[in-house]
Amino acid sequence: MHKLEEIADQIRQDFDVKTAARDKALAQARALTRACALSIRAVHRDETDVMQAHLDEARKLAEALRSDLAQYPDLYFAGYTQDALKEYAEASITCALIQHQPLPTPDELGVIHPTYLNGLAEAVGELRRRCLDILRHGYSNEAENLLGHMDDIFSVLVTMDYPDAITNGLRRQTDVARSILERTRGDITFSQRGEHLERSLSRLSQQLPGANPLPAGQPIPSPMKPEDEN
């Protein structure tokens, strides 16, 4: 038993080093998540330079996480680390699709496949947000293009029929993506049909004798009720 204290000292030293690595990784993960959120906010505001600056910062933080935790795979595959890398994948995918750039691959981002797929699934929500921002100004083909991206993503996600232990809970994210996709499809369809109706009414108003054309974007007046005529 005379070696017990020596063994304990070695274990404590190892734990001290590992704890320091964990604390550093937590700080890096928080910074990475923040940089990703700022890049997504910038792309929705069409601030391309700001978006790229935050993406570059996120890329450096992700590389630092991988490098610093190379000796500690249990810390690298811990929830907080992979969650931050998932945010990095989501931000990179979202910015690429909105900016009409090629879709980044898992190898290019340096993330494992389950993390990439979960980031891909969460990007569907950001694409819906972009669609709604576009539709506030009227129907646009850009919204249709984004809907196509969302549909393509979902079509891939539903083929990943593997246990959650392999995909890190992808099944739930796929269900959420399905709901988001269908709501967005309905919003775009409603906007498109509303614009067609507005154009038809405008043409009709021009054909009626003595009628003033209905200005584009003006709401359709509601018919008078019988009691309003008195």
C-alpha positions as CSV (number, residue, x, y, z in Angstrom):
1,M,0.0,0.0,0.0
2,H,3.0,2.3,0.2
3,K,2.5,3.1,-3.6
4,L,-1.1,4.1,-3.1
5,E,-0.4,7.8,-2.5
6,E,1.9,7.9,-5.5
7,I,-0.8,6.4,-7.7
8,A,-3.3,8.9,-6.3
9,D,-1.0,11.8,-7.2
10,Q,-0.7,10.6,-10.7
11,I,-4.4,10.3,-11.0
12,R,-5.0,13.8,-9.6
13,Q,-2.4,15.2,-12.1
14,D,-4.2,13.5,-14.9
15,F,-7.6,14.8,-13.7
16,D,-6.2,18.3,-13.3
17,V,-5.0,18.4,-16.9
18,K,-8.3,16.9,-18.2
19,T,-10.4,19.3,-16.1
20,A,-8.4,22.3,-17.6
21,A,-9.0,20.9,-21.1
22,R,-12.7,20.5,-20.3
23,D,-13.1,24.1,-19.0
24,K,-11.3,25.4,-22.1
25,A,-13.6,23.4,-24.3
26,L,-16.7,24.7,-22.6
27,A,-15.5,28.3,-23.2
28,Q,-14.7,27.5,-26.8
29,A,-18.1,25.8,-27.3
30,R,-19.9,28.9,-25.9
31,A,-17.9,31.2,-28.2
32,L,-18.6,29.0,-31.2
33,T,-22.3,28.9,-30.5
34,R,-22.4,32.7,-30.2
35,A,-20.4,33.2,-33.5
36,C,-22.8,30.9,-35.3
37,A,-25.8,32.7,-34.0
38,L,-24.4,36.0,-35.1
39,S,-23.6,34.7,-38.6
40,I,-27.1,33.5,-39.1
41,R,-28.5,36.8,-37.9
42,A,-26.2,38.6,-40.3
43,V,-27.3,36.5,-43.3
44,H,-31.0,37.2,-42.6
45,R,-30.1,40.9,-42.6
46,D,-28.2,40.6,-45.9
47,E,-25.0,41.7,-44.1
48,T,-22.6,39.5,-46.1
49,D,-19.4,40.9,-44.8
50,V,-20.5,40.6,-41.2
51,M,-21.8,37.0,-41.9
52,Q,-18.5,36.0,-43.4
53,A,-16.5,37.4,-40.5
54,H,-18.5,35.5,-37.9
55,L,-18.3,32.3,-40.0
56,D,-14.5,32.7,-40.2
57,E,-14.4,33.1,-36.4
58,A,-16.6,30.0,-36.0
59,R,-14.4,28.0,-38.3
60,K,-11.3,28.8,-36.2
61,L,-13.1,28.0,-33.0
62,A,-14.2,24.6,-34.4
63,E,-10.7,23.8,-35.5
64,A,-9.4,24.7,-32.1
65,L,-11.9,22.4,-30.4
66,R,-10.9,19.5,-32.6
67,S,-7.2,20.2,-32.0
68,D,-7.4,20.8,-28.3
69,L,-9.5,17.7,-27.6
70,A,-7.6,15.3,-29.9
71,Q,-6.2,13.5,-26.8
72,Y,-9.5,13.4,-25.1
73,P,-12.1,11.7,-27.3
74,D,-14.6,11.4,-24.5
75,L,-14.6,15.3,-24.1
76,Y,-14.7,15.8,-27.9
77,F,-17.8,13.5,-28.2
78,A,-19.5,15.0,-25.2
79,G,-22.8,16.7,-25.6
80,Y,-21.7,20.3,-25.2
81,T,-18.9,19.9,-27.8
82,Q,-21.1,18.2,-30.4
83,D,-23.9,20.6,-29.8
84,A,-21.6,23.6,-30.6
85,L,-20.3,21.8,-33.7
86,K,-23.9,21.2,-34.7
87,E,-24.6,24.9,-34.5
88,Y,-21.5,25.4,-36.7
89,A,-22.9,23.0,-39.3
90,E,-26.3,24.6,-39.2
91,A,-24.8,28.1,-39.6
92,S,-22.6,27.1,-42.5
93,I,-25.4,25.3,-44.3
94,T,-27.9,28.1,-43.8
95,C,-25.5,30.8,-45.0
96,A,-24.5,28.8,-48.0
97,L,-28.0,28.0,-49.2
98,I,-29.3,31.6,-48.7
99,Q,-26.2,33.0,-50.4
100,H,-26.6,30.5,-53.3
101,Q,-23.3,28.9,-52.6
102,P,-22.4,25.1,-52.8
103,L,-23.6,23.0,-49.8
104,P,-20.6,22.4,-47.5
105,T,-19.8,18.7,-46.8
106,P,-19.1,17.1,-43.4
107,D,-15.4,16.7,-44.4
108,E,-15.2,20.4,-45.3
109,L,-16.7,21.4,-41.9
110,G,-14.8,18.8,-40.0
111,V,-17.8,17.4,-38.2
112,I,-19.0,13.8,-37.8
113,H,-22.0,12.6,-39.8
114,P,-24.6,12.6,-37.0
115,T,-23.7,16.2,-36.0
116,Y,-23.8,17.3,-39.7
117,L,-27.2,15.7,-40.2
118,N,-28.7,17.3,-37.1
119,G,-27.3,20.7,-38.2
120,L,-28.8,20.1,-41.6
121,A,-32.2,19.4,-40.0
122,E,-32.1,22.6,-37.9
123,A,-31.2,24.6,-41.0
124,V,-34.7,23.9,-42.3
125,G,-36.1,26.2,-39.6
126,E,-33.8,29.0,-40.7
127,L,-34.8,28.6,-44.3
128,R,-38.4,28.9,-43.2
129,R,-37.6,32.1,-41.5
130,R,-36.0,33.4,-44.7
131,C,-39.1,32.4,-46.7
132,L,-41.4,34.3,-44.3
133,D,-39.1,37.4,-44.6
134,I,-39.5,37.2,-48.3
135,L,-43.2,36.6,-48.3
136,R,-43.8,39.7,-46.2
137,H,-43.0,41.7,-49.4
138,G,-45.1,39.5,-51.6
139,Y,-44.7,36.2,-53.4
140,S,-41.2,35.5,-54.9
141,N,-39.5,32.7,-56.8
142,E,-36.7,33.0,-54.2
143,A,-39.1,31.6,-51.6
144,E,-39.9,28.7,-54.0
145,N,-36.2,28.0,-54.4
146,L,-35.7,27.9,-50.6
147,L,-38.7,25.6,-50.3
148,G,-37.1,23.3,-52.8
149,H,-33.9,23.2,-50.6
150,M,-36.1,22.4,-47.6
151,D,-37.8,19.6,-49.5
152,D,-34.5,18.2,-50.6
153,I,-33.1,18.2,-47.1
154,F,-36.2,16.5,-45.7
155,S,-36.1,13.9,-48.5
156,V,-32.6,12.9,-47.3
157,L,-33.4,13.0,-43.6
158,V,-36.2,10.5,-43.9
159,T,-33.9,7.9,-45.5
160,M,-31.7,7.9,-42.4
161,D,-33.7,5.2,-40.7
162,Y,-31.1,4.2,-38.0
163,P,-31.2,4.0,-34.2
164,D,-31.0,7.2,-32.3
165,A,-27.8,5.9,-30.7
166,I,-26.2,6.1,-34.2
167,T,-27.8,9.3,-35.4
168,N,-27.8,11.2,-32.1
169,G,-31.6,11.8,-32.0
170,L,-32.0,12.6,-35.7
171,R,-35.5,11.1,-35.8
172,R,-37.0,13.8,-33.6
173,Q,-35.3,16.5,-35.7
174,T,-36.7,14.9,-38.9
175,D,-40.2,15.1,-37.4
176,V,-39.7,18.8,-36.6
177,A,-38.4,19.4,-40.2
178,R,-41.5,17.7,-41.6
179,S,-43.8,20.0,-39.7
180,I,-41.8,23.1,-40.7
181,L,-41.7,22.1,-44.3
182,E,-45.5,21.6,-44.6
183,R,-46.3,24.9,-42.8
184,T,-43.9,26.7,-45.2
185,R,-45.4,25.0,-48.2
186,G,-48.9,26.2,-47.1
187,D,-47.6,29.8,-46.5
188,I,-46.1,30.0,-50.0
189,T,-49.1,28.5,-51.7
190,F,-51.4,31.0,-49.9
191,S,-49.2,33.9,-50.9
192,Q,-49.0,32.7,-54.5
193,R,-52.8,32.3,-54.8
194,G,-53.4,35.7,-53.2
195,E,-51.1,37.4,-55.7
196,H,-52.9,35.7,-58.6
197,L,-56.3,36.8,-57.1
198,E,-55.0,40.4,-56.8
199,R,-53.9,40.4,-60.4
200,S,-57.2,39.0,-61.6
201,L,-59.2,41.6,-59.7
202,S,-56.9,44.4,-61.0
203,R,-57.5,43.3,-64.6
204,L,-61.3,43.0,-64.0
205,S,-61.4,46.5,-62.5
206,Q,-59.8,47.9,-65.6
207,Q,-62.4,46.3,-67.8
208,L,-65.4,47.6,-65.9
209,P,-66.8,50.9,-67.3
210,G,-66.1,53.9,-65.1
211,A,-64.2,51.8,-62.5
212,N,-60.9,52.9,-61.1
213,P,-58.1,50.3,-61.4
214,L,-57.3,48.7,-58.1
215,P,-53.7,49.8,-57.1
216,A,-51.3,46.9,-56.6
217,G,-51.1,45.9,-53.0
218,Q,-54.3,47.7,-52.0
219,P,-56.6,45.5,-49.8
220,I,-59.8,44.4,-51.4
221,P,-62.7,46.4,-50.0
222,S,-65.3,44.3,-48.1
223,P,-68.9,44.4,-49.4
224,M,-71.4,46.6,-47.6
225,K,-73.8,44.8,-45.3
226,P,-77.6,45.7,-45.7
227,E,-77.6,47.7,-42.5
228,D,-74.7,49.8,-43.7
229,E,-76.8,51.2,-46.6
230,N,-79.2,53.0,-44.2
